[in-house]
Amino acid sequence: MTRLIVAAGGGGDAVAAAMLHAALYGDEDRAVILTYAWDRLLIDPLPGPRGADSFTGLEPVTQSVWSVPAEAQPIAPAGSTLPRLATELPHTLALLDPRHGAEGITRQLEELVSHLAPASIDLLDVGGDILAQGDEPTLKSPLADALTLAACCQVNAPIRLLVAGPGLDGEIPADDLRPLLGTLVHTFTAEDVETIGSILEWHPSEATAMLAATARGARGICEVRDAGLPVPLTDEGPTVHEVDLDDAISRNSLARAIMTTAALDEAEAYSREICGFSEIDYERNKAAWLTERPPTKLDPDDTLSRLDQFQSEARARGATHTTFRHITEALNLSGSHRDALRQLLISSCPKQYAAPLWRIPTDD
């Protein structure tokens, strides 16, 4: 028996999909997780999503769908977390390719449904920005979710939309999402997290990290992203809710507009028009900025000294936790330093490691 799970925004949504599968379906079957190769610049220095031509070693599934096995490799300078995920997950990771717009993703889904005849199809979004209208001032990355939503609404098969961790992506507040959420499907527990525990030790996703942390009991305020957005960690954090797919598309103006797009740049143009920006433009600008700003070297004593200053300022802002991605960027370190920084911090201050987050101490 095969389950199909579409990771709406890529990145950590694929990790959350594996946790969801274990929690809801157990070990009686395996999943095909359809996901973008669209990582943060800490991992992939090239803006935007990667297509099949950015990898070696992919395996064909259907005419337009390729799987990413453990042996696959991104072609430099591109980077991707998917091959390592394929090594550690028992599921098949299939590459969701948005370069042909929503029409291309719809075609991929239709081929997979015909080929797999899955027992169920879930569209999973961590955080809930798939329910954005498009004009929210806190919205940061609407395009990826809108593309998968637009495609799923056009497939002739029953698809269940699930939102996990409402508000945890720091884009749409949980208070705004709460009236839109339907039936409670599951509340993740610490036991559920163990199925992806080793992945959280290295994967850079912040929303899925907070999803796991709240399942393990973390509560407070977590600073995330390069801007240090404050995200509440509450009892709602580990919950998974079903949302009516038709209600979601009625609400998401960008998803409705891009349904017939046949190219990514066409969908981007709609994002600029409706939302006022494209997240890929943001990535382009940030990538250019990073090339002009050499990162600080990872000197342990200097890093720990600057960490103390960062923590003091974060505590004054009311933060109780942060992510390793945010610390890396706040200390002006490159993505290549992230793992070394993580090990330095954990070995130096082990009591502050609230896996997979970093706990801000309550006093100096």
PLY file of the C-alpha trace (Angstrom):
ply
format ascii 1.0
element vertex 364
property float x
property float y
property float z
element edge 363
property int vertex1
property int vertex2
end_header
0.00 0.00 0.00
1.36 3.41 -0.97
0.52 6.80 0.48
1.23 10.02 -1.42
2.15 13.09 0.64
2.75 16.42 -1.07
5.08 18.65 0.95
3.47 21.99 0.17
6.44 24.27 0.70
9.34 21.87 0.33
12.26 22.01 2.77
11.16 20.94 6.23
7.66 20.05 5.04
9.17 16.83 3.64
10.62 15.97 7.05
7.28 16.72 8.70
5.61 14.52 6.08
7.69 11.57 7.25
6.72 12.24 10.86
3.08 12.57 9.83
3.18 9.28 7.95
4.57 7.42 10.95
2.00 8.98 13.28
-1.07 8.41 11.10
-0.23 5.30 9.11
2.45 3.47 11.06
4.72 0.95 9.39
2.18 -0.94 7.34
3.07 0.92 4.16
5.49 3.40 2.65
5.03 6.91 1.35
6.02 8.74 -1.76
6.78 12.27 -0.61
6.55 14.78 -3.45
8.68 17.77 -2.49
10.55 20.73 -3.88
14.33 20.88 -3.95
14.16 24.42 -2.60
16.53 25.00 0.29
17.64 28.10 2.13
20.75 29.89 0.90
22.64 28.39 3.83
22.37 25.08 1.95
21.86 26.07 -1.69
23.55 29.34 -2.75
21.43 29.50 -5.92
18.09 31.32 -5.58
14.84 29.50 -6.30
14.01 25.79 -6.67
16.12 23.16 -8.40
14.84 21.05 -11.27
15.82 17.57 -12.41
18.68 18.97 -14.49
20.34 20.22 -11.28
21.04 16.65 -10.11
22.90 13.56 -11.14
21.63 10.10 -10.24
17.88 10.71 -10.30
15.61 7.80 -11.13
12.52 8.03 -13.37
9.15 7.34 -11.77
6.85 8.61 -14.53
7.38 10.69 -17.66
7.71 13.92 -15.69
8.50 12.72 -12.16
11.94 11.74 -10.90
12.84 10.29 -7.53
15.84 11.47 -5.53
17.69 8.42 -4.20
20.52 8.54 -1.67
23.04 8.26 -4.50
21.82 11.44 -6.22
23.95 14.55 -6.04
23.22 18.22 -6.74
25.42 19.65 -9.46
27.70 22.33 -8.02
27.27 25.09 -7.10
23.72 23.94 -6.29
23.05 22.32 -2.95
20.20 20.15 -1.66
19.15 18.33 1.49
17.16 15.74 -0.46
19.87 13.10 -1.09
20.74 12.98 2.60
17.04 12.83 3.47
16.71 9.89 1.09
19.49 8.16 3.01
17.75 8.52 6.35
14.07 8.10 5.43
12.39 4.81 4.43
10.22 6.65 1.90
10.61 7.62 -1.75
11.35 11.30 -2.30
9.95 12.52 -5.60
11.06 15.84 -7.06
8.33 18.44 -7.34
9.35 20.67 -10.26
7.68 24.11 -10.51
9.59 25.28 -13.58
6.51 24.60 -15.73
4.20 26.44 -13.37
1.06 25.03 -11.79
0.24 23.16 -15.00
3.51 21.24 -14.73
2.90 20.30 -11.10
-0.66 19.25 -11.93
0.74 16.98 -14.64
3.22 15.47 -12.17
0.45 14.78 -9.66
-1.84 13.23 -12.27
0.94 10.93 -13.45
1.78 9.88 -9.89
-1.86 9.19 -9.02
-2.24 7.07 -12.15
1.06 5.25 -11.57
0.81 4.67 -7.81
-2.95 4.39 -7.22
-2.23 5.67 -3.69
-4.41 4.69 -0.76
-4.49 8.35 0.32
-3.18 11.74 -0.79
-2.29 14.40 1.78
-1.15 17.95 1.04
0.86 19.02 4.11
1.86 22.55 5.05
3.76 23.35 8.23
2.80 26.76 9.56
-0.33 27.47 7.56
0.78 30.14 5.10
-0.91 28.05 2.42
-4.08 29.74 3.78
-2.74 33.26 3.16
-4.89 35.66 1.19
-1.79 37.32 -0.24
-1.92 40.75 1.36
-0.78 39.87 4.88
2.12 42.13 5.99
3.94 39.20 7.62
3.77 36.93 4.56
7.24 35.93 3.33
7.03 32.89 1.04
3.62 32.45 -0.63
4.70 31.14 -4.03
5.73 27.57 -3.25
2.58 26.81 -1.27
0.33 28.55 -3.80
1.75 26.45 -6.64
1.10 23.13 -4.88
-2.35 24.27 -3.76
-3.28 25.39 -7.29
-2.15 22.05 -8.70
-3.85 19.88 -6.06
-7.16 21.63 -6.70
-7.04 20.55 -10.34
-6.30 16.85 -9.83
-9.20 14.44 -10.22
-8.57 12.60 -6.97
-9.48 13.14 -3.31
-6.76 15.21 -1.63
-6.78 16.12 2.05
-5.18 19.43 3.05
-3.44 19.29 6.43
-1.91 22.21 8.33
0.60 21.29 11.03
1.95 23.69 13.60
-0.32 26.67 12.90
1.71 29.87 12.98
5.09 28.17 13.37
6.52 29.48 10.09
6.28 33.03 11.42
4.13 34.20 8.52
0.46 33.98 9.50
-0.23 34.29 13.25
-1.96 31.36 14.90
-4.74 33.68 16.06
-5.57 34.47 12.42
-5.42 30.83 11.38
-7.49 29.40 14.19
-10.93 30.22 12.69
-9.87 28.61 9.40
-8.80 25.27 10.84
-11.04 22.24 10.68
-10.95 18.89 12.43
-8.01 18.11 14.70
-6.34 15.14 13.01
-3.40 14.56 15.36
-1.27 16.15 18.05
2.37 15.21 17.69
4.13 13.79 20.75
7.74 13.36 21.74
7.42 9.73 20.63
6.38 10.86 17.14
9.44 13.08 16.91
11.77 10.14 17.47
11.03 8.93 13.92
12.87 11.99 12.55
15.08 12.78 15.54
18.38 12.13 13.78
17.35 14.29 10.82
16.61 17.25 13.07
20.24 17.17 14.19
21.34 18.48 10.79
18.35 19.65 8.76
18.06 23.48 8.62
14.26 23.74 8.65
13.04 26.11 11.33
9.27 25.52 11.18
9.64 21.74 11.43
12.24 22.18 14.18
9.71 24.20 16.19
6.99 21.66 15.38
9.19 18.96 16.88
10.25 21.13 19.82
6.65 21.91 20.78
5.84 18.19 20.53
8.67 17.66 23.02
7.21 20.29 25.33
9.09 23.50 24.49
7.10 26.65 25.25
8.02 30.31 24.96
9.10 32.63 22.14
11.49 31.46 19.43
13.41 33.88 17.20
13.74 32.63 13.62
15.01 33.58 10.16
17.53 36.26 9.34
15.21 38.97 10.69
14.74 37.28 14.07
10.97 36.96 13.82
9.38 36.04 17.19
7.28 32.86 16.97
5.20 31.71 19.97
5.71 28.10 21.06
2.35 27.06 22.51
0.13 24.04 23.04
-1.19 24.58 19.49
2.29 24.08 18.07
2.24 20.27 17.71
-1.30 20.04 16.32
-2.37 18.93 12.84
-5.68 20.13 11.43
-7.60 19.32 8.29
-8.70 22.27 6.14
-11.23 22.13 3.33
-9.32 22.31 0.05
-12.00 24.40 -1.67
-12.01 26.88 1.21
-8.24 27.19 0.94
-8.29 27.94 -2.78
-11.14 30.40 -2.31
-9.02 32.24 0.23
-5.63 32.08 -1.55
-5.81 34.66 -4.34
-2.33 33.84 -5.64
-3.17 30.15 -6.01
-6.30 31.00 -7.99
-4.37 33.35 -10.28
-1.60 30.90 -11.16
-3.69 27.80 -11.91
-3.00 27.94 -15.66
0.62 29.11 -15.48
3.04 27.07 -17.59
6.31 28.61 -16.35
7.77 29.59 -12.98
8.55 33.14 -14.06
4.90 33.54 -15.05
3.84 32.48 -11.55
6.44 34.83 -10.09
4.92 37.74 -12.00
1.54 37.02 -10.43
3.18 36.89 -6.98
4.67 40.35 -7.51
1.31 41.66 -8.68
-0.86 40.12 -5.96
1.49 39.93 -2.97
3.82 42.77 -3.88
6.91 40.56 -4.03
8.37 37.21 -5.03
10.37 35.20 -2.52
12.76 34.27 -5.30
13.53 37.97 -5.81
14.30 38.14 -2.10
16.64 35.18 -2.46
18.31 36.78 -5.49
18.91 40.00 -3.57
20.14 38.19 -0.48
22.48 35.97 -2.51
24.02 39.05 -4.12
24.35 40.71 -0.71
26.05 37.64 0.79
28.69 37.61 -1.94
29.62 41.18 -0.98
29.77 40.49 2.75
32.50 38.02 3.70
31.43 35.84 6.62
33.17 35.96 9.97
35.62 33.15 10.67
34.53 30.57 13.21
36.93 31.30 16.05
35.58 29.44 19.10
36.43 32.07 21.76
35.23 34.98 19.64
32.10 33.09 18.59
31.12 32.27 22.17
31.75 35.88 23.20
29.54 37.18 20.42
26.96 34.52 21.27
26.75 35.93 24.81
26.01 39.38 23.40
23.39 37.95 21.01
21.70 36.04 23.82
21.62 39.08 26.06
19.90 41.11 23.34
17.52 38.26 22.45
16.56 37.84 26.11
15.79 41.56 26.31
13.43 41.09 23.37
11.60 38.36 25.28
13.01 35.37 23.38
13.31 32.05 25.17
14.58 29.99 22.22
16.15 30.37 18.81
17.20 28.19 15.90
20.70 27.33 14.82
19.97 28.91 11.47
19.16 32.21 13.14
22.27 32.06 15.33
24.41 31.31 12.27
23.11 34.35 10.43
23.04 36.61 13.49
26.75 35.89 14.06
27.49 36.51 10.35
28.74 32.98 9.79
28.36 31.14 6.50
26.16 28.12 5.98
29.28 25.95 5.82
29.91 26.82 9.47
26.48 25.81 10.69
27.30 22.24 11.75
30.57 23.27 13.40
28.77 26.09 15.22
26.11 23.67 16.41
28.70 21.29 17.82
30.61 24.15 19.48
27.51 25.46 21.20
26.24 22.06 22.32
29.63 21.04 23.70
30.12 24.42 25.45
26.62 24.86 26.87
24.89 21.46 26.73
22.07 22.45 29.10
20.88 25.07 26.59
20.30 22.52 23.85
16.51 22.09 23.76
16.67 19.75 20.77
16.39 20.77 18.02
16.29 24.41 19.24
18.70 26.49 21.32
17.41 27.80 24.65
18.21 31.38 25.59
19.39 31.45 29.26
17.18 33.39 31.64
20.07 35.35 33.17
23.71 36.19 32.54
0 1
1 2
2 3
3 4
4 5
5 6
6 7
7 8
8 9
9 10
10 11
11 12
12 13
13 14
14 15
15 16
16 17
17 18
18 19
19 20
20 21
21 22
22 23
23 24
24 25
25 26
26 27
27 28
28 29
29 30
30 31
31 32
32 33
33 34
34 35
35 36
36 37
37 38
38 39
39 40
40 41
41 42
42 43
43 44
44 45
45 46
46 47
47 48
48 49
49 50
50 51
51 52
52 53
53 54
54 55
55 56
56 57
57 58
58 59
59 60
60 61
61 62
62 63
63 64
64 65
65 66
66 67
67 68
68 69
69 70
70 71
71 72
72 73
73 74
74 75
75 76
76 77
77 78
78 79
79 80
80 81
81 82
82 83
83 84
84 85
85 86
86 87
87 88
88 89
89 90
90 91
91 92
92 93
93 94
94 95
95 96
96 97
97 98
98 99
99 100
100 101
101 102
102 103
103 104
104 105
105 106
106 107
107 108
108 109
109 110
110 111
111 112
112 113
113 114
114 115
115 116
116 117
117 118
118 119
119 120
120 121
121 122
122 123
123 124
124 125
125 126
126 127
127 128
128 129
129 130
130 131
131 132
132 133
133 134
134 135
135 136
136 137
137 138
138 139
139 140
140 141
141 142
142 143
143 144
144 145
145 146
146 147
147 148
148 149
149 150
150 151
151 152
152 153
153 154
154 155
155 156
156 157
157 158
158 159
159 160
160 161
161 162
162 163
163 164
164 165
165 166
166 167
167 168
168 169
169 170
170 171
171 172
172 173
173 174
174 175
175 176
176 177
177 178
178 179
179 180
180 181
181 182
182 183
183 184
184 185
185 186
186 187
187 188
188 189
189 190
190 191
191 192
192 193
193 194
194 195
195 196
196 197
197 198
198 199
199 200
200 201
201 202
202 203
203 204
204 205
205 206
206 207
207 208
208 209
209 210
210 211
211 212
212 213
213 214
214 215
215 216
216 217
217 218
218 219
219 220
220 221
221 222
222 223
223 224
224 225
225 226
226 227
227 228
228 229
229 230
230 231
231 232
232 233
233 234
234 235
235 236
236 237
237 238
238 239
239 240
240 241
241 242
242 243
243 244
244 245
245 246
246 247
247 248
248 249
249 250
250 251
251 252
252 253
253 254
254 255
255 256
256 257
257 258
258 259
259 260
260 261
261 262
262 263
263 264
264 265
265 266
266 267
267 268
268 269
269 270
270 271
271 272
272 273
273 274
274 275
275 276
276 277
277 278
278 279
279 280
280 281
281 282
282 283
283 284
284 285
285 286
286 287
287 288
288 289
289 290
290 291
291 292
292 293
293 294
294 295
295 296
296 297
297 298
298 299
299 300
300 301
301 302
302 303
303 304
304 305
305 306
306 307
307 308
308 309
309 310
310 311
311 312
312 313
313 314
314 315
315 316
316 317
317 318
318 319
319 320
320 321
321 322
322 323
323 324
324 325
325 326
326 327
327 328
328 329
329 330
330 331
331 332
332 333
333 334
334 335
335 336
336 337
337 338
338 339
339 340
340 341
341 342
342 343
343 344
344 345
345 346
346 347
347 348
348 349
349 350
350 351
351 352
352 353
353 354
354 355
355 356
356 357
357 358
358 359
359 360
360 361
361 362
362 363
